[in-house]
Amino acid sequence: MSTVKNQQLIKIKDESMDIDHIDQCRLSFFIGEHDCQITVFDEQKQKLLLFENHLISSSPIEFLEKLHDQHELVPAGFWPTIHIHIRNNQFCLVPSFLFDEDSAYNYIRLNTDSNPDLDNYAIQQHKSLAATFVFGYPAAIQDWFFSKYKKASIHVFHEGSTFLKSIDKHLLKVAKPALYLNCNSDSLMLAGFNGQKLMIYNQFKIGDLKQLPKLILMSIQQFSQEGQDTPITLWGVKDRIKSLEPLLKKYFKNLSLGKRSTQFKMSHQFDEIELYEHIEIFGSFSDTNS
């Protein structure tokens, strides 16, 4: 089994991966403040070939430079498609009928600080939700990728938007309130739906885990009269789930762990990744915005 795992690194590689065929693969980066996941996905075979998790102890650019210098696959110059998924709090969800593309900075400024001299702004349409996801990210990150991969088709996404797309298959088909949570290493994504209608979306930095039930209940009360009986589906990284699941079960009766998409192939090497882990990553493989 081609697997390396410790506190700093998880690296799982499909033994059948052939570097001569990466011209049919998508290289993706999921960049947060403290960690970065990397995947290689064969778009022709619809198969996951590589999954890595790295901790970031420097600036994102310094991390990317080091990775580019040392990695066996990342520096390859013939990747046809590269996806960059940003994990930050520079975002705003706007009803599509109110959306004004010229106001991207003003939307984001409602939630957090942003510097138009240093940040780029982008949008992702969610037609099924009648909403537009607006987000900002450091221009330096995009500049780095464009300088390293001059021949690739490069696309930038926000993980919050990718999460919303990823849970589409899990939404209740009846008009009933439900909450969907994704807990990664440093933040909690929270989406409240009434059936398939989005009612609330937010992200929280994770500080004291004991405060999360209160924040979750306050969010539920904004769209559901069922309170603590509202169904909750929880995804997340294993270490967070181990501590968060028993805590939430004390307060919420209808809590269940989510599962990942089954619309792509993966070999037995990846079995150590739990079914509830990385929904926003595995859900991105069906993303057609390329």
C-alpha positions as CSV (number, residue, x, y, z in Angstrom):
1,M,0.0,0.0,0.0
2,S,1.4,3.4,-1.0
3,T,0.6,5.3,2.2
4,V,2.5,7.7,4.4
5,K,0.8,9.0,7.6
6,N,1.9,11.0,10.6
7,Q,0.7,14.2,12.4
8,Q,2.1,16.4,9.7
9,L,1.4,14.4,6.6
10,I,-1.2,12.0,5.1
11,K,-0.2,10.7,1.7
12,I,-2.3,8.1,-0.1
13,K,-1.5,7.1,-3.7
14,D,-3.3,4.7,-6.0
15,E,-0.7,2.1,-7.0
16,S,-2.0,2.1,-10.6
17,M,-1.3,5.8,-11.0
18,D,0.8,6.4,-14.2
19,I,2.6,9.8,-14.5
20,D,2.5,9.4,-18.3
21,H,-1.3,9.8,-18.2
22,I,-1.7,12.8,-16.0
23,D,-2.7,14.8,-19.1
24,Q,-6.2,13.4,-18.4
25,C,-6.1,14.4,-14.7
26,R,-7.1,17.3,-12.5
27,L,-4.7,18.6,-9.8
28,S,-6.5,20.3,-7.0
29,F,-5.4,22.2,-3.9
30,F,-7.6,22.9,-0.9
31,I,-5.9,25.7,0.9
32,G,-6.7,26.8,4.5
33,E,-4.9,28.9,7.0
34,H,-3.2,25.9,8.7
35,D,-3.5,23.0,6.3
36,C,-3.7,22.1,2.6
37,Q,-5.1,19.0,0.9
38,I,-4.0,18.0,-2.5
39,T,-5.8,15.6,-4.8
40,V,-5.2,14.1,-8.3
41,F,-8.4,13.0,-10.0
42,D,-8.5,11.1,-13.3
43,E,-11.4,12.9,-15.1
44,Q,-11.5,10.4,-17.9
45,K,-11.9,7.4,-15.6
46,Q,-13.6,9.3,-12.8
47,K,-11.2,8.0,-10.3
48,L,-9.3,9.4,-7.3
49,L,-5.5,8.7,-7.7
50,L,-3.9,10.8,-4.9
51,F,-4.9,12.3,-1.6
52,E,-2.5,14.3,0.6
53,N,-2.9,16.4,3.7
54,H,-0.2,18.8,4.7
55,L,0.1,21.2,7.7
56,I,1.0,24.8,6.9
57,S,3.4,26.4,9.3
58,S,4.4,29.4,7.2
59,S,2.7,31.7,4.7
60,P,0.6,29.9,2.0
61,I,3.1,31.1,-0.7
62,E,6.1,29.8,1.2
63,F,4.3,26.5,1.7
64,L,3.5,26.3,-2.0
65,E,7.1,27.1,-3.0
66,K,8.5,24.4,-0.7
67,L,5.9,21.9,-2.0
68,H,6.7,22.7,-5.6
69,D,10.4,22.2,-4.9
70,Q,10.1,18.9,-3.1
71,H,7.0,17.1,-4.5
72,E,7.3,14.4,-7.1
73,L,4.1,15.4,-9.0
74,V,3.2,19.0,-8.2
75,P,5.9,20.6,-10.3
76,A,4.9,18.7,-13.5
77,G,4.3,21.2,-16.2
78,F,1.7,19.4,-18.2
79,W,-1.3,19.3,-15.9
80,P,-4.3,20.2,-18.1
81,T,-6.5,21.5,-15.3
82,I,-5.8,22.9,-11.8
83,H,-8.5,23.7,-9.3
84,I,-7.7,25.9,-6.3
85,H,-10.2,25.8,-3.4
86,I,-9.9,28.6,-0.9
87,R,-10.9,28.1,2.8
88,N,-11.4,31.5,4.5
89,N,-14.0,33.8,5.8
90,Q,-14.1,36.2,2.9
91,F,-17.4,35.3,1.5
92,C,-21.0,36.4,1.2
93,L,-24.1,34.6,-0.2
94,V,-26.4,36.9,-2.1
95,P,-29.9,36.1,-3.6
96,S,-29.3,36.0,-7.3
97,F,-32.0,38.5,-8.2
98,L,-30.3,41.1,-6.0
99,F,-26.7,40.3,-7.1
100,D,-24.6,43.1,-8.5
101,E,-21.3,41.9,-9.9
102,D,-19.7,45.3,-9.4
103,S,-20.4,45.1,-5.6
104,A,-18.3,42.0,-4.8
105,Y,-16.0,43.9,-2.4
106,N,-18.9,45.6,-0.7
107,Y,-20.7,42.2,-0.1
108,I,-17.6,40.7,1.4
109,R,-17.0,43.7,3.6
110,L,-20.3,43.0,5.3
111,N,-18.7,39.9,6.8
112,T,-15.1,40.6,7.2
113,D,-12.2,42.9,6.3
114,S,-10.8,42.7,2.8
115,N,-8.2,44.7,0.9
116,P,-9.0,45.2,-2.8
117,D,-5.4,46.1,-3.4
118,L,-4.3,42.7,-2.3
119,D,-7.3,40.5,-2.8
120,N,-9.1,39.1,-5.9
121,Y,-12.9,38.6,-6.0
122,A,-14.8,35.8,-7.7
123,I,-18.3,34.4,-7.8
124,Q,-20.0,31.0,-8.1
125,Q,-23.6,30.7,-9.2
126,H,-25.9,28.3,-7.4
127,K,-28.9,28.1,-9.7
128,S,-30.7,25.5,-7.7
129,L,-30.5,27.7,-4.6
130,A,-31.2,31.0,-6.5
131,A,-28.1,32.4,-4.9
132,T,-24.6,33.7,-5.8
133,F,-21.6,32.9,-3.6
134,V,-19.2,35.8,-3.6
135,F,-15.7,35.4,-2.2
136,G,-12.3,37.0,-1.9
137,Y,-8.8,35.5,-1.8
138,P,-5.2,36.7,-1.9
139,A,-4.2,37.7,-5.4
140,A,-0.7,36.4,-4.6
141,I,-2.0,32.8,-4.5
142,Q,-3.5,33.1,-8.0
143,D,-0.4,34.8,-9.3
144,W,1.8,32.0,-7.9
145,F,-0.3,29.3,-9.8
146,F,-0.3,31.3,-13.0
147,S,3.5,31.7,-12.9
148,K,4.1,28.0,-12.3
149,Y,1.5,26.5,-14.6
150,K,1.4,28.6,-17.7
151,K,-0.3,25.9,-19.9
152,A,-2.9,24.7,-17.4
153,S,-6.5,25.8,-17.2
154,I,-6.7,27.3,-13.7
155,H,-9.9,27.8,-11.7
156,V,-10.5,29.2,-8.2
157,F,-13.3,28.2,-5.9
158,H,-14.3,28.7,-2.3
159,E,-14.8,25.6,-0.1
160,G,-18.0,27.0,1.3
161,S,-19.5,27.1,-2.1
162,T,-18.1,23.6,-2.9
163,F,-19.6,22.3,0.4
164,L,-23.1,23.6,-0.6
165,K,-22.8,21.8,-4.0
166,S,-21.5,18.6,-2.3
167,I,-24.5,18.2,0.0
168,D,-27.1,18.6,-2.8
169,K,-27.6,14.8,-3.0
170,H,-28.2,14.6,0.8
171,L,-30.9,17.2,1.1
172,L,-34.3,16.1,2.4
173,K,-36.8,15.7,-0.5
174,V,-39.7,16.9,1.7
175,A,-40.2,20.5,3.0
176,K,-38.7,19.8,6.4
177,P,-36.0,21.8,8.3
178,A,-32.6,20.1,8.5
179,L,-29.0,21.2,9.3
180,Y,-25.8,20.1,7.6
181,L,-22.5,20.6,9.2
182,N,-18.9,20.2,8.1
183,C,-16.2,20.5,10.7
184,N,-12.6,20.7,9.3
185,S,-9.4,21.4,11.2
186,D,-10.1,25.0,12.1
187,S,-13.7,26.0,11.1
188,L,-17.3,24.8,11.0
189,M,-19.4,25.1,7.9
190,L,-23.1,25.3,8.7
191,A,-26.0,25.1,6.1
192,G,-29.7,25.1,7.1
193,F,-32.3,24.0,4.6
194,N,-36.0,23.6,4.6
195,G,-36.2,20.6,2.2
196,Q,-34.1,21.8,-0.7
197,K,-34.5,25.5,0.0
198,L,-31.4,27.2,1.6
199,M,-32.4,29.1,4.7
200,I,-29.0,29.9,6.3
201,Y,-25.3,29.5,5.6
202,N,-22.4,30.5,7.9
203,Q,-18.9,29.5,8.9
204,F,-17.4,29.7,12.4
205,K,-13.8,29.6,13.5
206,I,-13.5,26.8,16.0
207,G,-12.2,28.0,19.4
208,D,-13.8,26.3,22.4
209,L,-15.7,23.2,21.2
210,K,-18.1,23.6,24.2
211,Q,-19.5,26.8,22.7
212,L,-20.5,25.1,19.4
213,P,-23.8,23.5,20.6
214,K,-25.0,27.0,21.6
215,L,-23.9,28.5,18.2
216,I,-25.6,25.6,16.4
217,L,-28.8,25.9,18.3
218,M,-28.9,29.7,17.7
219,S,-28.5,29.0,14.0
220,I,-31.3,26.4,14.0
221,Q,-33.7,28.7,15.7
222,Q,-33.4,31.1,12.8
223,F,-35.1,28.7,10.4
224,S,-36.6,25.8,12.4
225,Q,-39.3,25.5,15.0
226,E,-38.1,22.0,15.8
227,G,-35.2,23.3,17.9
228,Q,-33.0,20.5,19.2
229,D,-35.1,17.9,17.4
230,T,-34.1,19.3,14.0
231,P,-32.2,16.5,12.0
232,I,-28.5,17.2,11.8
233,T,-26.0,15.6,9.4
234,L,-22.4,15.9,10.4
235,W,-19.2,15.6,8.3
236,G,-15.7,16.5,9.3
237,V,-12.1,15.4,9.8
238,K,-11.6,12.4,12.0
239,D,-10.0,14.1,15.0
240,R,-12.7,16.8,15.1
241,I,-15.5,14.2,14.8
242,K,-14.2,12.1,17.7
243,S,-14.6,15.1,20.1
244,L,-17.6,16.8,18.4
245,E,-20.0,13.9,17.8
246,P,-20.4,12.8,21.5
247,L,-20.7,16.5,22.5
248,L,-23.5,17.3,20.1
249,K,-25.3,14.0,20.9
250,K,-25.9,15.4,24.4
251,Y,-27.9,18.3,22.9
252,F,-29.4,17.1,19.6
253,K,-31.4,13.9,19.3
254,N,-31.4,13.5,15.5
255,L,-27.6,13.7,14.8
256,S,-26.1,11.4,12.2
257,L,-22.8,11.1,10.4
258,G,-22.8,11.9,6.7
259,K,-21.3,9.9,3.9
260,R,-19.2,10.9,0.9
261,S,-20.3,10.9,-2.8
262,T,-20.3,7.5,-4.5
263,Q,-20.2,9.1,-8.0
264,F,-16.5,8.4,-8.5
265,K,-14.1,5.5,-8.1
266,M,-11.3,5.0,-5.6
267,S,-9.1,2.0,-4.8
268,H,-8.7,0.1,-1.5
269,Q,-5.7,2.3,-0.6
270,F,-8.1,5.1,0.3
271,D,-10.2,2.9,2.7
272,E,-8.5,4.5,5.7
273,I,-10.3,7.8,5.0
274,E,-13.6,7.7,6.9
275,L,-16.9,8.0,4.9
276,Y,-17.8,11.2,6.8
277,E,-14.5,12.9,6.0
278,H,-13.8,15.7,3.5
279,I,-17.2,16.0,1.9
280,E,-16.1,19.3,0.3
281,I,-13.1,17.6,-1.3
282,F,-14.8,14.5,-2.5
283,G,-17.8,16.4,-3.6
284,S,-15.6,18.6,-5.8
285,F,-14.8,15.7,-8.1
286,S,-18.2,16.0,-9.8
287,D,-17.8,19.8,-10.2
288,T,-18.2,20.6,-13.9
289,N,-17.0,24.2,-13.6
290,S,-13.8,23.6,-15.5
